[in-house]
Amino acid sequence: MKEIIFPTSLKKGAKIALISPAGAVEEKQVEEGIELINKKGFEPVLGQHLFTKYVHGYNYAGTEKERVSDLNWAFNDDEIEAVWASRGGYGCQHLLKHLKLSKFRKHPKWYIGYSDNTVIQSFLLKNNFASINGQTLKTSSFGVTGESYDLIFDILKGSKPTYQIPTHYLNKKGTVEGPLVGGNLALVFALLGTSYSFDFRERILFIEEIGEKYYALDRMLMSLELAGVFRKIKGLIIGGMINMGDEKDNANYEESFDEFAYQLIAERLKKYNFPTIFGFPNGHIYDNRPLIIGANVVMNIGSETFVAF
């Protein structure tokens, strides 16, 4: 495995590019995020198409050409020190074949986002760059804790987090160490068999999901099974599973860690012995704590459960 490259820490006044690589976003939805960046002593720089709308079977934040133009600008402008996605949704896959890292390679930047942004983070890791799986700028309908943002700024300034996790009855005990890959399960699944897929060998995999029917969740797990992913990984961290199944039939629909979804995952994993953590606070949930994709992580499940970078 090639050495993973981590961007340098940001100093006061550093410029952070704000871009919309997928779904459209309203100005009012990112006002608080922009204000927070300013309060933390950094300078937000708005991409040209941050608030563009293009309806083409989905409400995109611009055409593919417009969205990739903003992302390539943010990646390769020497004045930019970090790149923060306004939201996810759908559309990041459109950009993968057109991303350029010419100046980025000499001046790496933190990329911050989650959900659909998983594919861009996989692209960056394929090129040996770490990124932050963390809250986007858009205020989601279910809100988010202040710590979800504060911890991102801590990483930008050079710290690495350690998380103590409540014990879950479905956990599989053990201690393991390795590079972290993954993100939103639907996107991990969507990249399988492509040149942009994560390398799962000897890695620790993280997954989270929102708004999937239970059969669709099982189908994605089966695809990972058939692709040999679970035979390759050293450990698994499972985050939020929210708005799963049918709202009218699921009493846990609004819960961050859907009980039946977790049971389905546990059933699919029962023949594997790698350490597994259920209930990690990351995903489309109120308490969305950032993870560093590509970083080495220690996960311990025993009398205490923790994940340390």
N, C-alpha and C positions, 0 to 999 in steps of 0.2 A: 504493500500500500504506500502510495506517495504521501509525502508530508502535507498535512492540511495547513493552508495559509489562513491566518486570522488577521483581519484588519487592525490597524493601530487604533489606540484609544482616542476618543474625541476630546478636544479641549474646548473651553468656553469660546463661543462665537463660531464654532464649526457649522458649515452649511449642510442641511439635510434636505435632499430632494424629495418632494411629495409627488407620487405618480399614481395613475389608475391603470393597471395592466389588464383588468378584466371588466367587471361590471361598472355601470355608471354610478356616480355618487353626487349628491347635492352638496352645495357649499355649506349649508347649515349642519350637515352631518359630520363635517370635519373641523368645524370652528373650534370645538374644545381641544381637539388634537393639536391644531396649529397654535392655539393659545398656550397649551402645555409645553410644546417645544420651545416657545419663546420664554416661558417662565423658567425653564431649565437652563437657559443661557445659550441656546443654540439658535441658528437662523434658518427658518423654513423657507425653501425655495420651491415655488409651485411650478410643476410641469405644465407645458403649453396646453396639454389636453386633459389636465386633471379633472375638469368639470364638463368635458365634451360628452355628448350623448349620440349614440348611433344605434338605431333600432333595426335589427336584422335577425329576427327570430329570437332575440334576447336584447336586453337593454345594455349594450356595451358602452364603455367609456371611449368611444371613438372607433374608427375603422382599425383593422389590423395594422395598417401602415402608420396610423397616427399613434396607436398605443406603443408599438415597437420603437417608434421615433423617440418618444419620451423616455422609454427605458434605456435605450442606447445612449441617449444624451446623459442621463443620470449616471449610468455606469462609467462613462468615459470622460466626463467633464472633470478636469483636475481640481476645480474649486469645490466640488461636492465631496463630502466625507462619509455620508451614509444615504441610503435610499429606503424610503418608507412607503409601503403600499397603502392606498386609501381604503381598500377593501378587497375581497375575493369575489366569489360568484362563479363566473365562467369566462374563459377567454385566454388564460395564460398559455395554454398549449399552443395557441395560434402563433405565439411569438418565438418559440424555441429555436426554430431553424434560422431565425433572423437576428438573433442576439449577437452582439459583438463585444469582445473583451480586450480589444487592442490596448487601450490605455489602462483599463481596469487591472490588467495583469501587473502593471508597474505600480498601480495605486489602488489596491483593493479597498472596497467599502463594505460596510455591513449592509445587508439587505434584510428588511424587517417585514414580516407578514405571515399569514397562515392560510388555511383553507386552500383555495385554488392556487395560491402562491407556492404551494408544495412543489409544483413542477419546476418553477424557477429555482427553488432551493436545491432540487435534485440536479438541475443543469449546472448550478454553481459548484456543487460538490463533485460532479463529474470532472470539473476543471480545477478541483482541489481547493475550493474556497468554502469556508464556513459561513453560516448565516444564522439569523435569529428567527425561530418559529415563535411568533408572539403576536400580540394584539395589533390589528390594523388601526388606521386612524378613525374610521367610521364608528360612531357610537352604535352598537348593535341594539336590537330591540329588547334584549334581556339585560343590558347594562354590563358593566365590567368593574372590577375592584380597582382602586387607585394603585395597589401594589402591582397589578398587571402591567401598568405603564412604568411605575418607578423602577421595577426590576429590569425592564428593557434599558432604561437610561443607565442603570448601574453597569450593565454589560457593555454598553457603548463607551462608558468611562473606564472600562478595564477589569471589572470584577466578574467572577464566575459564581453562579449560585449553587447552593446546597439546599435540597428540599427534604423535609421530614414528612412522610406520608402516613396517614392513618392506616392501620392494619385492615385488610379486607379478607374475608373468609375464603375467597377464591384464589388468593395469591399462592404462588408456588415459591417456596423458600430457596434461598441460595444467595451467593455473592458472585458477581461477574463484572468484568470491565471490558469496555470496547468502544469504538466509535459509534455515535448515534446517527441513525438515519430515519426517514419517515416523515409523517405529518398526517394530513387528511387521508383516510383510508381510500376514499373514492379515487383520489389522484394517484396514490401509490398503486392502486389496482389499474388505473387507466394507462400507466406508463409501462406495465409489465410487457415484456417482449420487444420493447423499443430500445434504441440506443441511449435514451434519456432516463431509463429506469435506474433506481438506486442499486448499488452493489450490496447485496445482503450478507455476503460471506463474512462470518466472524464479527458481525455487527450486532448492535442492540437496536431493535426496531421500536419505533413509537407510532401508535395509530390513535386517531380520534374520528368521530363522525357526527353528523347532524342530518335529521330529516329523511332517513332511509327506512323503507319498509323492512321488516325483519327478514323476509326472504332475500331481499337485495343485499342486506348485510351478510347473510350466509353465503350468497353467491360470490361475493368478493372474497370472503375468507376461503371458500373452496378454490378460487382461482389462485390465491397465494399458496394454498396447499398443493395444487396440481403443478404449480411452477417451482415447487421445491423450496419456497422461501422459508418455511418453518424448519426445514432440515439444515438450513444454512446459518440462521441467526443464533446468537449466544444468549439473548434475553429479549423480553418483550415488555414494553410499558404501554398501558392502555389508559387513555385519557377520557375526555367527555364523550358520552353517547347520549344525545339529547334530541327530543322531538322525533323519537323513533316509533315505527309502527303506525297505527291509526289513532289519531287523537281521541276519537270517541270511545275507543276500546282500551286505551292505555292510561291507567291511573297515574303512571309515572312519566307521562309525556313531557312535562316541564322540568323534570328532575335532571340534574347534570350527569348522573351516572345511572343510566337506565338498567334496572335489575335484570329484565329478560334478555336484553342485548348482551349483558355480561354473561349470563348463563349460556347463551348461544356460543359466544366466543370460547368459554371454558370447555364446552362440549367438543368443539373443533380442536382444541389444544390438548385434550386429555391424554393423548398418547405421547406427548412431548414432555421432556423433563427440564427444559430451560427455565431459569428464574423468571417469574412473571409478576408484574405489579398491576393491580386493578385500582382505578380511582385516582389516577394522577391528575392534578388540577391544571390541565391545558386542553384547549379546544374551544368550541363555540359555547362557552359557559361563562357564568358570572365571574368566577375566579380563574382567570386564564394566565397562568404563570409561564414565562418564556423558557424555551429550550434552545440550546445551541446545536444546530444540525452540523455534523462533521466533527464535533468536539469529542474527546475521550470522556466517557462517563463511567462512574462506578455506581452500580445499583446493588443494594443489600436488602434482602427480605428475610427477617428473622424476628428476634425479640423487638427490634425496631426496624422500620423500613425507611430507607432514604435513597435519594439520587443525588450524587455529587459530581460536579464538573471539575 
